Amino acid sequence: MTPPPEGTPGWAWLLAVVTVALITAITSWVTALPARRDAAASRQAAEVAAHEARPNSGGSMRDAINRIEARQVEQGKEIGEIKKDIGGLRADHRQEREDRANGDRNIWDTINRDAGSRPPWSPPIN
């Protein structure tokens, strides 16, 4: 410790040093209070986030994400089946159109072939 200035009693010097040290300690403690509160709040928020990130009995975010992922996989499979069904319907429709076109051709071929043997009272074919 620094010796007291000349003419200052030792007890007064000691009292001044202790007072300055005490004021410094109290000021530091008071200014650090908000930081300690923030650290405690951050620690608590981190614990909550860590709890939500761990799967538990169905209530955590991790469980919700797992359910969403599982449902998306199911939907992907269902979409694949729908694609197959639509492909089958298109093939059926294509075959129907081809069959109808062939039937129409056969009808017109028959009409044109039999045009010469038509009865005289039937209207002319244009």
SULWOJO-V981396 format. One record per residue. N is the residue number from 1. RES is the residue in one small letter. SS is DSSP state (H for helix, E for strand, L for the rest). BURIAL is # if it has 24 or more other C-alpha atoms within 12 Angstrom, else .. Layout:
N/RES/SS/BURIAL
N/RES/SS/BURIAL
This chain:
1/m/L/.
2/t/L/.
3/p/L/.
4/p/L/.
5/p/L/.
6/e/L/.
7/g/L/.
8/t/L/.
9/p/L/.
10/g/H/.
11/w/H/.
12/a/H/.
13/w/H/.
14/l/H/.
15/l/H/.
16/a/H/.
17/v/H/.
18/v/H/.
19/t/H/.
20/v/H/.
21/a/H/.
22/l/H/.
23/i/H/.
24/t/H/.
25/a/H/.
26/i/H/.
27/t/H/.
28/s/H/.
29/w/H/.
30/v/H/.
31/t/H/.
32/a/H/.
33/l/H/.
34/p/H/.
35/a/H/.
36/r/H/.
37/r/H/.
38/d/H/.
39/a/H/.
40/a/H/.
41/a/H/.
42/s/H/.
43/r/H/.
44/q/H/.
45/a/H/.
46/a/H/.
47/e/H/.
48/v/H/.
49/a/H/.
50/a/H/.
51/h/H/.
52/e/H/.
53/a/H/.
54/r/L/.
55/p/L/.
56/n/L/.
57/s/L/.
58/g/L/.
59/g/L/.
60/s/L/.
61/m/H/.
62/r/H/.
63/d/H/.
64/a/H/.
65/i/H/.
66/n/H/.
67/r/H/.
68/i/H/.
69/e/H/.
70/a/H/.
71/r/H/.
72/q/H/.
73/v/H/.
74/e/H/.
75/q/H/.
76/g/H/.
77/k/H/.
78/e/H/.
79/i/H/.
80/g/H/.
81/e/H/.
82/i/H/.
83/k/H/.
84/k/H/.
85/d/H/.
86/i/H/.
87/g/H/.
88/g/H/.
89/l/H/.
90/r/H/.
91/a/H/.
92/d/H/.
93/h/H/.
94/r/H/.
95/q/H/.
96/e/H/.
97/r/H/.
98/e/H/.
99/d/H/.
100/r/H/.
101/a/H/.
102/n/H/.
103/g/H/.
104/d/H/.
105/r/H/.
106/n/H/.
107/i/H/.
108/w/H/.
109/d/H/.
110/t/H/.
111/i/H/.
112/n/H/.
113/r/H/.
114/d/H/.
115/a/H/.
116/g/H/.
117/s/H/.
118/r/L/.
119/p/L/.
120/p/L/.
121/w/L/.
122/s/L/.
123/p/L/.
124/p/L/.
125/i/L/.
126/n/L/.
